[in-house]
Amino acid sequence: ISYSLGQFFPQEGRDVFGIDRKSGEIRLTGDLDFENVGLYRLQVDAADQGNPPLSGHCKVVVEVLDVND
């Protein structure tokens, strides 16, 4: 199975999150800042190598908490 990140809301999430194509593990590639964005919505797409290939997707919601206050 191969994983990828599809749609982002907001679009700035493309600079903040990355995914391991083989394991599906989502990691931060940038900094999170509650003052800039408090909530991210990511679409994770998965596809196998079958014939015909099957695919699916799910939504991941990341809520950023302000721990400084």
All heavy atoms as TSV, in Angstrom:
chain	resi	resn	atom	element	x	y	z
A	1	ILE	N	N	0.857	-1.184	0.000
A	1	ILE	CA	C	0.000	0.000	0.000
A	1	ILE	C	C	0.892	1.233	0.000
A	1	ILE	O	O	1.883	1.297	0.717
A	1	ILE	CB	C	-0.933	0.007	1.217
A	1	ILE	CG1	C	-1.857	-1.198	1.152
A	1	ILE	CG2	C	-1.737	1.290	1.277
A	1	ILE	CD1	C	-2.781	-1.347	2.322
A	2	SER	N	N	0.514	2.206	-0.806
A	2	SER	CA	C	1.241	3.471	-0.897
A	2	SER	C	C	0.338	4.591	-0.381
A	2	SER	O	O	-0.814	4.694	-0.788
A	2	SER	CB	C	1.637	3.734	-2.343
A	2	SER	OG	O	2.269	4.979	-2.460
A	3	TYR	N	N	0.873	5.409	0.531
A	3	TYR	CA	C	0.108	6.497	1.146
A	3	TYR	C	C	0.575	7.843	0.617
A	3	TYR	O	O	1.753	8.026	0.296
A	3	TYR	CB	C	0.301	6.474	2.667
A	3	TYR	CG	C	-0.178	5.207	3.311
A	3	TYR	CD1	C	0.694	4.147	3.517
A	3	TYR	CD2	C	-1.493	5.059	3.705
A	3	TYR	CE1	C	0.260	2.973	4.106
A	3	TYR	CE2	C	-1.939	3.894	4.295
A	3	TYR	CZ	C	-1.052	2.849	4.494
A	3	TYR	OH	O	-1.488	1.689	5.078
A	4	SER	N	N	-0.365	8.790	0.545
A	4	SER	CA	C	-0.022	10.157	0.144
A	4	SER	C	C	-0.997	11.115	0.806
A	4	SER	O	O	-2.076	10.719	1.245
A	4	SER	CB	C	-0.068	10.313	-1.381
A	4	SER	OG	O	-1.372	10.060	-1.860
A	5	LEU	N	N	-0.589	12.367	0.884
A	5	LEU	CA	C	-1.454	13.404	1.419
A	5	LEU	C	C	-2.160	14.086	0.263
A	5	LEU	O	O	-1.527	14.495	-0.706
A	5	LEU	CB	C	-0.641	14.421	2.234
A	5	LEU	CG	C	-0.061	13.884	3.532
A	5	LEU	CD1	C	0.847	14.920	4.182
A	5	LEU	CD2	C	-1.159	13.479	4.494
A	6	GLY	N	N	-3.469	14.194	0.370
A	6	GLY	CA	C	-4.270	14.814	-0.682
A	6	GLY	C	C	-4.561	16.264	-0.351
A	6	GLY	O	O	-3.664	17.089	-0.247
A	7	GLN	N	N	-5.829	16.554	-0.119
A	7	GLN	CA	C	-6.269	17.921	0.130
A	7	GLN	C	C	-5.859	18.396	1.529
A	7	GLN	O	O	-5.796	17.612	2.472
A	7	GLN	CB	C	-7.788	18.011	0.008
A	7	GLN	CG	C	-8.291	17.644	-1.353
A	7	GLN	CD	C	-9.808	17.617	-1.396
A	7	GLN	OE1	O	-10.484	17.627	-0.387
A	7	GLN	NE2	N	-10.346	17.579	-2.604
A	8	PHE	N	N	-5.579	19.682	1.628
A	8	PHE	CA	C	-5.229	20.320	2.898
A	8	PHE	C	C	-6.160	21.495	3.129
A	8	PHE	O	O	-6.513	22.212	2.195
A	8	PHE	CB	C	-3.807	20.895	2.845
A	8	PHE	CG	C	-2.721	19.876	2.959
A	8	PHE	CD1	C	-2.270	19.202	1.853
A	8	PHE	CD2	C	-2.148	19.602	4.183
A	8	PHE	CE1	C	-1.263	18.272	1.945
A	8	PHE	CE2	C	-1.140	18.679	4.298
A	8	PHE	CZ	C	-0.692	18.008	3.176
A	9	PHE	N	N	-6.546	21.697	4.373
A	9	PHE	CA	C	-7.208	22.939	4.761
A	9	PHE	C	C	-6.614	23.375	6.079
A	9	PHE	O	O	-6.660	22.612	7.046
A	9	PHE	CB	C	-8.718	22.783	4.903
A	9	PHE	CG	C	-9.362	24.072	5.305
A	9	PHE	CD1	C	-9.629	25.043	4.362
A	9	PHE	CD2	C	-9.670	24.319	6.629
A	9	PHE	CE1	C	-10.201	26.244	4.736
A	9	PHE	CE2	C	-10.242	25.518	7.007
A	9	PHE	CZ	C	-10.511	26.471	6.067
A	10	PRO	N	N	-6.029	24.522	6.151
A	10	PRO	CA	C	-5.724	25.445	5.060
A	10	PRO	C	C	-4.556	24.929	4.210
A	10	PRO	O	O	-3.850	24.014	4.608
A	10	PRO	CB	C	-5.349	26.739	5.783
A	10	PRO	CG	C	-4.811	26.294	7.101
A	10	PRO	CD	C	-5.582	25.043	7.455
A	11	GLN	N	N	-4.361	25.549	3.068
A	11	GLN	CA	C	-3.315	25.132	2.126
A	11	GLN	C	C	-1.916	25.209	2.724
A	11	GLN	O	O	-1.016	24.521	2.265
A	11	GLN	CB	C	-3.386	25.969	0.848
A	11	GLN	CG	C	-4.556	25.609	-0.038
A	11	GLN	CD	C	-4.451	24.197	-0.573
A	11	GLN	OE1	O	-3.382	23.737	-0.942
A	11	GLN	NE2	N	-5.558	23.490	-0.595
A	12	GLU	N	N	-1.712	26.050	3.752
A	12	GLU	CA	C	-0.395	26.164	4.381
A	12	GLU	C	C	0.044	24.847	5.020
A	12	GLU	O	O	1.208	24.664	5.351
A	12	GLU	CB	C	-0.385	27.272	5.448
A	12	GLU	CG	C	-0.572	28.662	4.892
A	12	GLU	CD	C	-2.045	29.009	4.641
A	12	GLU	OE1	O	-2.939	28.459	5.313
A	12	GLU	OE2	O	-2.287	29.826	3.742
A	13	GLY	N	N	-0.894	23.914	5.198
A	13	GLY	CA	C	-0.562	22.612	5.776
A	13	GLY	C	C	0.413	21.822	4.942
A	13	GLY	O	O	1.105	20.945	5.445
A	14	ARG	N	N	0.496	22.110	3.660
A	14	ARG	CA	C	1.457	21.411	2.791
A	14	ARG	C	C	2.902	21.624	3.247
A	14	ARG	O	O	3.752	20.779	3.007
A	14	ARG	CB	C	1.308	21.865	1.344
A	14	ARG	CG	C	0.027	21.420	0.713
A	14	ARG	CD	C	0.124	21.412	-0.798
A	14	ARG	NE	N	-1.126	20.969	-1.379
A	14	ARG	CZ	C	-1.485	19.703	-1.506
A	14	ARG	NH1	N	-0.677	18.763	-1.099
A	14	ARG	NH2	N	-2.642	19.365	-2.040
A	15	ASP	N	N	3.158	22.770	3.893
A	15	ASP	CA	C	4.512	23.061	4.366
A	15	ASP	C	C	4.760	22.529	5.768
A	15	ASP	O	O	5.879	22.595	6.261
A	15	ASP	CB	C	4.746	24.577	4.364
A	15	ASP	CG	C	4.612	25.179	2.977
A	15	ASP	OD1	O	4.894	24.464	1.994
A	15	ASP	OD2	O	4.211	26.351	2.875
A	16	VAL	N	N	3.729	21.998	6.419
A	16	VAL	CA	C	3.834	21.610	7.827
A	16	VAL	C	C	3.837	20.094	8.026
A	16	VAL	O	O	4.463	19.589	8.937
A	16	VAL	CB	C	2.674	22.242	8.639
A	16	VAL	CG1	C	2.725	21.822	10.089
A	16	VAL	CG2	C	2.715	23.764	8.520
A	17	PHE	N	N	3.151	19.357	7.147
A	17	PHE	CA	C	2.993	17.914	7.321
A	17	PHE	C	C	3.579	17.146	6.145
A	17	PHE	O	O	3.534	17.589	5.008
A	17	PHE	CB	C	1.504	17.547	7.443
A	17	PHE	CG	C	0.846	18.132	8.647
A	17	PHE	CD1	C	0.118	19.308	8.548
A	17	PHE	CD2	C	0.959	17.517	9.880
A	17	PHE	CE1	C	-0.492	19.856	9.658
A	17	PHE	CE2	C	0.355	18.061	10.996
A	17	PHE	CZ	C	-0.372	19.232	10.887
A	18	GLY	N	N	4.112	15.974	6.449
A	18	GLY	CA	C	4.599	15.045	5.438
A	18	GLY	C	C	4.161	13.641	5.823
A	18	GLY	O	O	3.780	13.384	6.967
A	19	ILE	N	N	4.205	12.704	4.880
A	19	ILE	CA	C	3.772	11.332	5.155
A	19	ILE	C	C	4.785	10.350	4.589
A	19	ILE	O	O	5.372	10.593	3.524
A	19	ILE	CB	C	2.358	11.075	4.566
A	19	ILE	CG1	C	1.768	9.783	5.108
A	19	ILE	CG2	C	2.381	11.091	3.053
A	19	ILE	CD1	C	0.276	9.628	4.850
A	20	ASP	N	N	5.028	9.276	5.327
A	20	ASP	CA	C	5.876	8.193	4.838
A	20	ASP	C	C	5.032	7.372	3.865
A	20	ASP	O	O	3.985	6.838	4.238
A	20	ASP	CB	C	6.349	7.330	6.004
A	20	ASP	CG	C	7.306	6.249	5.566
A	20	ASP	OD1	O	6.875	5.347	4.825
A	20	ASP	OD2	O	8.478	6.301	5.973
A	21	ARG	N	N	5.467	7.281	2.625
A	21	ARG	CA	C	4.665	6.633	1.581
A	21	ARG	C	C	4.439	5.147	1.848
A	21	ARG	O	O	3.460	4.581	1.397
A	21	ARG	CB	C	5.317	6.831	0.219
A	21	ARG	CG	C	5.370	8.313	-0.183
A	21	ARG	CD	C	5.841	8.531	-1.595
A	21	ARG	NE	N	4.944	8.045	-2.614
A	21	ARG	CZ	C	3.817	8.659	-3.011
A	21	ARG	NH1	N	3.458	9.769	-2.431
A	21	ARG	NH2	N	3.086	8.141	-3.970
A	22	LYS	N	N	5.331	4.505	2.599
A	22	LYS	CA	C	5.202	3.065	2.847
A	22	LYS	C	C	4.435	2.751	4.134
A	22	LYS	O	O	3.635	1.828	4.160
A	22	LYS	CB	C	6.575	2.405	2.890
A	22	LYS	CG	C	7.254	2.405	1.542
A	22	LYS	CD	C	8.551	1.659	1.573
A	22	LYS	CE	C	9.176	1.696	0.186
A	22	LYS	NZ	N	10.398	0.921	0.113
A	23	SER	N	N	4.679	3.496	5.202
A	23	SER	CA	C	4.035	3.183	6.482
A	23	SER	C	C	2.776	3.997	6.744
A	23	SER	O	O	1.948	3.608	7.562
A	23	SER	CB	C	5.021	3.409	7.631
A	23	SER	OG	O	5.266	4.800	7.812
A	24	GLY	N	N	2.635	5.161	6.095
A	24	GLY	CA	C	1.496	6.026	6.340
A	24	GLY	C	C	1.672	6.930	7.546
A	24	GLY	O	O	0.754	7.658	7.918
A	25	GLU	N	N	2.854	6.918	8.138
A	25	GLU	CA	C	3.111	7.747	9.316
A	25	GLU	C	C	3.176	9.230	8.918
A	25	GLU	O	O	3.929	9.596	8.016
A	25	GLU	CB	C	4.425	7.326	9.972
A	25	GLU	CG	C	4.745	8.098	11.219
A	25	GLU	CD	C	6.028	7.612	11.865
A	25	GLU	OE1	O	7.073	7.568	11.169
A	25	GLU	OE2	O	5.976	7.276	13.046
A	26	ILE	N	N	2.384	10.024	9.611
A	26	ILE	CA	C	2.350	11.469	9.351
A	26	ILE	C	C	3.311	12.146	10.314
A	26	ILE	O	O	3.275	11.886	11.520
A	26	ILE	CB	C	0.924	12.017	9.540
A	26	ILE	CG1	C	-0.029	11.335	8.558
A	26	ILE	CG2	C	0.896	13.527	9.350
A	26	ILE	CD1	C	-1.485	11.619	8.826
A	27	ARG	N	N	4.154	13.028	9.787
A	27	ARG	CA	C	5.148	13.741	10.598
A	27	ARG	C	C	5.100	15.227	10.318
A	27	ARG	O	O	4.678	15.650	9.246
A	27	ARG	CB	C	6.552	13.236	10.292
A	27	ARG	CG	C	6.766	11.816	10.732
A	27	ARG	CD	C	8.199	11.438	10.573
A	27	ARG	NE	N	8.400	10.103	11.084
A	27	ARG	CZ	C	9.457	9.735	11.764
A	27	ARG	NH1	N	10.411	10.594	12.001
A	27	ARG	NH2	N	9.582	8.504	12.183
A	28	LEU	N	N	5.578	15.986	11.278
A	28	LEU	CA	C	5.711	17.430	11.090
A	28	LEU	C	C	6.969	17.717	10.292
A	28	LEU	O	O	8.032	17.164	10.565
A	28	LEU	CB	C	5.795	18.145	12.432
A	28	LEU	CG	C	4.522	18.191	13.255
A	28	LEU	CD1	C	4.799	18.819	14.622
A	28	LEU	CD2	C	3.441	18.961	12.534
A	29	THR	N	N	6.855	18.593	9.313
A	29	THR	CA	C	8.016	19.048	8.550
A	29	THR	C	C	8.244	20.538	8.770
A	29	THR	O	O	9.173	21.104	8.226
A	29	THR	CB	C	7.825	18.779	7.045
A	29	THR	OG1	O	6.647	19.454	6.597
A	29	THR	CG2	C	7.697	17.286	6.777
A	30	GLY	N	N	7.357	21.148	9.555
A	30	GLY	CA	C	7.461	22.571	9.874
A	30	GLY	C	C	6.932	22.814	11.272
A	30	GLY	O	O	6.602	21.879	12.000
A	31	ASP	N	N	6.835	24.065	11.649
A	31	ASP	CA	C	6.391	24.436	12.990
A	31	ASP	C	C	4.889	24.666	13.024
A	31	ASP	O	O	4.301	25.177	12.068
A	31	ASP	CB	C	7.094	25.718	13.449
A	31	ASP	CG	C	8.589	25.512	13.610
A	31	ASP	OD1	O	8.999	24.381	13.942
A	31	ASP	OD2	O	9.337	26.483	13.408
A	32	LEU	N	N	4.275	24.300	14.151
A	32	LEU	CA	C	2.870	24.603	14.401
A	32	LEU	C	C	2.805	25.839	15.284
A	32	LEU	O	O	3.577	25.967	16.230
A	32	LEU	CB	C	2.183	23.439	15.117
A	32	LEU	CG	C	2.099	22.128	14.364
A	32	LEU	CD1	C	1.462	21.066	15.244
A	32	LEU	CD2	C	1.318	22.290	13.086
A	33	ASP	N	N	1.895	26.739	14.979
A	33	ASP	CA	C	1.724	27.951	15.772
A	33	ASP	C	C	0.231	28.220	15.928
A	33	ASP	O	O	-0.461	28.500	14.947
A	33	ASP	CB	C	2.411	29.141	15.101
A	33	ASP	CG	C	2.420	30.392	15.968
A	33	ASP	OD1	O	1.779	30.392	17.043
A	33	ASP	OD2	O	3.071	31.363	15.566
A	34	PHE	N	N	-0.264	28.116	17.166
A	34	PHE	CA	C	-1.684	28.315	17.446
A	34	PHE	C	C	-2.167	29.677	16.985
A	34	PHE	O	O	-3.301	29.815	16.525
A	34	PHE	CB	C	-1.928	28.129	18.946
A	34	PHE	CG	C	-3.330	28.453	19.363
A	34	PHE	CD1	C	-4.340	27.522	19.174
A	34	PHE	CD2	C	-3.646	29.667	19.936
A	34	PHE	CE1	C	-5.637	27.811	19.557
A	34	PHE	CE2	C	-4.941	29.965	20.323
A	34	PHE	CZ	C	-5.940	29.023	20.127
A	35	GLU	N	N	-1.318	30.700	17.106
A	35	GLU	CA	C	-1.727	32.047	16.714
A	35	GLU	C	C	-1.965	32.163	15.205
A	35	GLU	O	O	-2.742	32.996	14.759
A	35	GLU	CB	C	-0.705	33.092	17.163
A	35	GLU	CG	C	-0.797	33.469	18.638
A	35	GLU	CD	C	-0.214	32.424	19.576
A	35	GLU	OE1	O	0.635	31.616	19.120
A	35	GLU	OE2	O	-0.603	32.395	20.741
A	36	ASN	N	N	-1.284	31.345	14.411
A	36	ASN	CA	C	-1.457	31.380	12.954
A	36	ASN	C	C	-2.586	30.468	12.493
A	36	ASN	O	O	-3.464	30.889	11.747
A	36	ASN	CB	C	-0.163	30.990	12.245
A	36	ASN	CG	C	0.913	32.025	12.420
A	36	ASN	OD1	O	0.638	33.188	12.644
A	36	ASN	ND2	N	2.158	31.594	12.333
A	37	VAL	N	N	-2.553	29.204	12.891
A	37	VAL	CA	C	-3.563	28.221	12.486
A	37	VAL	C	C	-3.870	27.336	13.687
A	37	VAL	O	O	-2.970	26.749	14.277
A	37	VAL	CB	C	-3.070	27.347	11.307
A	37	VAL	CG1	C	-4.123	26.323	10.914
A	37	VAL	CG2	C	-2.697	28.200	10.113
A	38	GLY	N	N	-5.143	27.226	14.046
A	38	GLY	CA	C	-5.542	26.409	15.189
A	38	GLY	C	C	-6.045	25.028	14.823
A	38	GLY	O	O	-6.151	24.157	15.674
A	39	LEU	N	N	-6.366	24.800	13.532
A	39	LEU	CA	C	-6.925	23.525	13.117
A	39	LEU	C	C	-6.502	23.223	11.680
A	39	LEU	O	O	-6.587	24.083	10.803
A	39	LEU	CB	C	-8.459	23.577	13.185
A	39	LEU	CG	C	-9.204	22.291	12.924
A	39	LEU	CD1	C	-9.106	21.372	14.138
A	39	LEU	CD2	C	-10.650	22.579	12.604
A	40	TYR	N	N	-6.039	21.999	11.457
A	40	TYR	CA	C	-5.675	21.525	10.120
A	40	TYR	C	C	-6.561	20.335	9.767
A	40	TYR	O	O	-6.842	19.493	10.631
A	40	TYR	CB	C	-4.220	21.060	10.067
A	40	TYR	CG	C	-3.198	22.148	10.215
A	40	TYR	CD1	C	-2.677	22.474	11.462
A	40	TYR	CD2	C	-2.732	22.839	9.108
A	40	TYR	CE1	C	-1.728	23.466	11.598
A	40	TYR	CE2	C	-1.774	23.826	9.233
A	40	TYR	CZ	C	-1.279	24.137	10.479
A	40	TYR	OH	O	-0.335	25.114	10.610
A	41	ARG	N	N	-6.971	20.237	8.519
A	41	ARG	CA	C	-7.675	19.068	7.995
A	41	ARG	C	C	-6.856	18.520	6.836
A	41	ARG	O	O	-6.572	19.240	5.880
A	41	ARG	CB	C	-9.072	19.442	7.520
A	41	ARG	CG	C	-10.008	19.789	8.629
A	41	ARG	CD	C	-11.434	19.979	8.106
A	41	ARG	NE	N	-12.255	20.580	9.129
A	41	ARG	CZ	C	-12.565	21.874	9.186
A	41	ARG	NH1	N	-12.134	22.695	8.255
A	41	ARG	NH2	N	-13.317	22.339	10.157
A	42	LEU	N	N	-6.475	17.250	6.943
A	42	LEU	CA	C	-5.664	16.592	5.917
A	42	LEU	C	C	-6.440	15.411	5.353
A	42	LEU	O	O	-7.146	14.727	6.079
A	42	LEU	CB	C	-4.358	16.044	6.506
A	42	LEU	CG	C	-3.626	16.852	7.559
A	42	LEU	CD1	C	-2.524	16.012	8.172
A	42	LEU	CD2	C	-3.066	18.105	6.954
A	43	GLN	N	N	-6.288	15.169	4.076
A	43	GLN	CA	C	-6.836	13.956	3.479
A	43	GLN	C	C	-5.691	13.005	3.200
A	43	GLN	O	O	-4.715	13.370	2.536
A	43	GLN	CB	C	-7.574	14.257	2.182
A	43	GLN	CG	C	-8.142	12.996	1.545
A	43	GLN	CD	C	-8.963	13.287	0.321
A	43	GLN	OE1	O	-9.874	14.090	0.364
A	43	GLN	NE2	N	-8.617	12.635	-0.776
A	44	VAL	N	N	-5.781	11.785	3.729
A	44	VAL	CA	C	-4.775	10.760	3.490
A	44	VAL	C	C	-5.355	9.783	2.465
A	44	VAL	O	O	-6.440	9.247	2.649
A	44	VAL	CB	C	-4.412	10.013	4.786
A	44	VAL	CG1	C	-3.426	8.890	4.499
A	44	VAL	CG2	C	-3.841	10.976	5.817
A	45	ASP	N	N	-4.623	9.598	1.378
A	45	ASP	CA	C	-5.021	8.674	0.324
A	45	ASP	C	C	-4.146	7.424	0.398
A	45	ASP	O	O	-2.949	7.523	0.683
A	45	ASP	CB	C	-4.850	9.317	-1.058
A	45	ASP	CG	C	-5.720	10.558	-1.225
A	45	ASP	OD1	O	-6.876	10.537	-0.775
A	45	ASP	OD2	O	-5.226	11.544	-1.794
A	46	ALA	N	N	-4.755	6.258	0.165
A	46	ALA	CA	C	-4.017	4.994	0.157
A	46	ALA	C	C	-4.417	4.214	-1.093
A	46	ALA	O	O	-5.582	4.193	-1.474
A	46	ALA	CB	C	-4.333	4.180	1.403
A	47	ALA	N	N	-3.422	3.591	-1.728
A	47	ALA	CA	C	-3.680	2.788	-2.929
A	47	ALA	C	C	-2.792	1.551	-2.898
A	47	ALA	O	O	-1.636	1.622	-2.458
A	47	ALA	CB	C	-3.394	3.608	-4.191
A	48	ASP	N	N	-3.345	0.414	-3.342
A	48	ASP	CA	C	-2.523	-0.796	-3.404
A	48	ASP	C	C	-1.994	-0.995	-4.825
A	48	ASP	O	O	-2.278	-0.208	-5.714
A	48	ASP	CB	C	-3.292	-2.012	-2.894
A	48	ASP	CG	C	-4.446	-2.425	-3.798
A	48	ASP	OD1	O	-4.563	-1.902	-4.931
A	48	ASP	OD2	O	-5.239	-3.272	-3.364
A	49	GLN	N	N	-1.213	-2.050	-5.000
A	49	GLN	CA	C	-0.588	-2.309	-6.300
A	49	GLN	C	C	-1.312	-3.425	-7.051
A	49	GLN	O	O	-0.739	-4.045	-7.942
A	49	GLN	CB	C	0.883	-2.688	-6.093
A	49	GLN	CG	C	1.689	-1.671	-5.305
A	49	GLN	CD	C	1.688	-0.292	-5.930
A	49	GLN	OE1	O	1.851	-0.157	-7.130
A	49	GLN	NE2	N	1.489	0.721	-5.106
A	50	GLY	N	N	-2.571	-3.696	-6.701
A	50	GLY	CA	C	-3.327	-4.777	-7.336
A	50	GLY	C	C	-3.698	-4.463	-8.770
A	50	GLY	O	O	-3.423	-3.393	-9.312
A	51	ASN	N	N	-4.351	-5.435	-9.385
A	51	ASN	CA	C	-4.812	-5.262	-10.760
A	51	ASN	C	C	-6.287	-5.640	-10.813
A	51	ASN	O	O	-6.596	-6.823	-10.831
A	51	ASN	CB	C	-4.000	-6.141	-11.707
A	51	ASN	CG	C	-4.315	-5.830	-13.150
A	51	ASN	OD1	O	-4.952	-4.840	-13.456
A	51	ASN	ND2	N	-3.887	-6.719	-14.043
A	52	PRO	N	N	-7.203	-4.722	-10.800
A	52	PRO	CA	C	-7.033	-3.267	-10.785
A	52	PRO	C	C	-6.664	-2.767	-9.383
A	52	PRO	O	O	-7.023	-3.386	-8.386
A	52	PRO	CB	C	-8.413	-2.741	-11.191
A	52	PRO	CG	C	-9.357	-3.774	-10.673
A	52	PRO	CD	C	-8.625	-5.096	-10.832
A	53	PRO	N	N	-5.963	-1.643	-9.304
A	53	PRO	CA	C	-5.595	-1.099	-7.998
A	53	PRO	C	C	-6.828	-0.581	-7.251
A	53	PRO	O	O	-7.739	-0.022	-7.851
A	53	PRO	CB	C	-4.635	0.035	-8.327
A	53	PRO	CG	C	-4.819	0.333	-9.764
A	53	PRO	CD	C	-5.414	-0.878	-10.406
A	54	LEU	N	N	-6.850	-0.811	-5.954
A	54	LEU	CA	C	-7.907	-0.302	-5.099
A	54	LEU	C	C	-7.367	0.876	-4.304
A	54	LEU	O	O	-6.176	0.929	-3.990
A	54	LEU	CB	C	-8.407	-1.392	-4.155
A	54	LEU	CG	C	-8.988	-2.642	-4.818
A	54	LEU	CD1	C	-9.333	-3.682	-3.772
A	54	LEU	CD2	C	-10.201	-2.283	-5.644
A	55	SER	N	N	-8.236	1.822	-3.984
A	55	SER	CA	C	-7.786	2.988	-3.234
A	55	SER	C	C	-8.851	3.408	-2.240
A	55	SER	O	O	-10.021	3.024	-2.339
A	55	SER	CB	C	-7.458	4.151	-4.175
A	55	SER	OG	O	-8.625	4.558	-4.859
A	56	GLY	N	N	-8.432	4.189	-1.271
A	56	GLY	CA	C	-9.339	4.734	-0.272
A	56	GLY	C	C	-8.730	5.987	0.309
A	56	GLY	O	O	-7.580	6.338	0.014
A	57	HIS	N	N	-9.510	6.664	1.130
A	57	HIS	CA	C	-8.991	7.869	1.761
A	57	HIS	C	C	-9.680	8.075	3.105
A	57	HIS	O	O	-10.724	7.481	3.381
A	57	HIS	CB	C	-9.172	9.096	0.863
A	57	HIS	CG	C	-10.607	9.454	0.643
A	57	HIS	ND1	N	-11.346	8.901	-0.377
A	57	HIS	CD2	C	-11.441	10.283	1.305
A	57	HIS	CE1	C	-12.568	9.390	-0.340
A	57	HIS	NE2	N	-12.665	10.231	0.683
A	58	CYS	N	N	-9.071	8.888	3.947
A	58	CYS	CA	C	-9.661	9.260	5.222
A	58	CYS	C	C	-9.271	10.694	5.541
A	58	CYS	O	O	-8.350	11.257	4.948
A	58	CYS	CB	C	-9.236	8.321	6.340
A	58	CYS	SG	S	-7.515	8.500	6.847
A	59	LYS	N	N	-9.990	11.284	6.483
A	59	LYS	CA	C	-9.715	12.653	6.909
A	59	LYS	C	C	-9.030	12.612	8.274
A	59	LYS	O	O	-9.453	11.873	9.165
A	59	LYS	CB	C	-11.020	13.444	7.002
A	59	LYS	CG	C	-10.846	14.868	7.494
A	59	LYS	CD	C	-12.121	15.676	7.429
A	59	LYS	CE	C	-13.203	15.111	8.303
A	59	LYS	NZ	N	-14.398	15.955	8.410
A	60	VAL	N	N	-7.975	13.393	8.419
A	60	VAL	CA	C	-7.261	13.535	9.688
A	60	VAL	C	C	-7.392	14.986	10.118
A	60	VAL	O	O	-7.101	15.899	9.345
A	60	VAL	CB	C	-5.769	13.159	9.540
A	60	VAL	CG1	C	-5.010	13.397	10.834
A	60	VAL	CG2	C	-5.629	11.712	9.085
A	61	VAL	N	N	-7.856	15.200	11.346
A	61	VAL	CA	C	-8.014	16.550	11.884
A	61	VAL	C	C	-6.984	16.734	12.993
A	61	VAL	O	O	-6.907	15.930	13.913
A	61	VAL	CB	C	-9.443	16.770	12.424
A	61	VAL	CG1	C	-9.575	18.160	13.027
A	61	VAL	CG2	C	-10.466	16.564	11.324
A	62	VAL	N	N	-6.197	17.804	12.891
A	62	VAL	CA	C	-5.176	18.128	13.889
A	62	VAL	C	C	-5.557	19.453	14.526
A	62	VAL	O	O	-5.625	20.482	13.852
A	62	VAL	CB	C	-3.772	18.226	13.245
A	62	VAL	CG1	C	-2.730	18.622	14.287
A	62	VAL	CG2	C	-3.415	16.928	12.561
A	63	GLU	N	N	-5.811	19.424	15.841
A	63	GLU	CA	C	-6.133	20.636	16.574
A	63	GLU	C	C	-4.883	21.089	17.324
A	63	GLU	O	O	-4.293	20.306	18.072
A	63	GLU	CB	C	-7.270	20.385	17.555
A	63	GLU	CG	C	-7.689	21.615	18.313
A	63	GLU	CD	C	-8.847	21.349	19.259
A	63	GLU	OE1	O	-9.332	20.201	19.306
A	63	GLU	OE2	O	-9.255	22.276	19.948
A	64	VAL	N	N	-4.486	22.335	17.112
A	64	VAL	CA	C	-3.291	22.880	17.755
A	64	VAL	C	C	-3.733	23.606	19.017
A	64	VAL	O	O	-4.579	24.490	18.987
A	64	VAL	CB	C	-2.558	23.866	16.800
A	64	VAL	CG1	C	-1.300	24.394	17.461
A	64	VAL	CG2	C	-2.244	23.187	15.477
A	65	LEU	N	N	-3.163	23.202	20.153
A	65	LEU	CA	C	-3.496	23.810	21.432
A	65	LEU	C	C	-2.477	24.874	21.789
A	65	LEU	O	O	-1.288	24.720	21.524
A	65	LEU	CB	C	-3.556	22.765	22.538
A	65	LEU	CG	C	-4.545	21.618	22.319
A	65	LEU	CD1	C	-4.437	20.626	23.458
A	65	LEU	CD2	C	-5.959	22.153	22.192
A	66	ASP	N	N	-2.926	25.939	22.417
A	66	ASP	CA	C	-2.033	27.016	22.852
A	66	ASP	C	C	-1.566	26.708	24.267
A	66	ASP	O	O	-2.279	26.944	25.236
A	66	ASP	CB	C	-2.775	28.351	22.807
A	66	ASP	CG	C	-1.864	29.526	23.054
A	66	ASP	OD1	O	-0.628	29.313	23.146
A	66	ASP	OD2	O	-2.350	30.652	23.158
A	67	VAL	N	N	-0.379	26.122	24.383
A	67	VAL	CA	C	0.129	25.740	25.706
A	67	VAL	C	C	0.882	26.866	26.394
A	67	VAL	O	O	1.269	26.722	27.546
A	67	VAL	CB	C	1.028	24.480	25.601
A	67	VAL	CG1	C	0.216	23.303	25.130
A	67	VAL	CG2	C	2.201	24.719	24.697
A	68	ASN	N	N	1.107	27.978	25.727
A	68	ASN	CA	C	1.841	29.095	26.329
A	68	ASN	C	C	0.984	29.881	27.315
A	68	ASN	O	O	1.502	30.546	28.190
A	68	ASN	CB	C	2.350	30.051	25.245
A	68	ASN	CG	C	3.402	29.413	24.381
A	68	ASN	OD1	O	4.060	28.476	24.801
A	68	ASN	ND2	N	3.538	29.881	23.163
A	69	ASP	N	N	-0.343	29.841	27.147
A	69	ASP	CA	C	-1.220	30.654	27.995
A	69	ASP	C	C	-1.749	29.852	29.139
A	69	ASP	O	O	-2.431	28.969	29.164
A	69	ASP	CB	C	-2.370	31.250	27.167
A	69	ASP	CG	C	-1.820	32.241	26.141
A	69	ASP	OD1	O	-0.740	32.793	26.365
A	69	ASP	OD2	O	-2.488	32.442	25.113
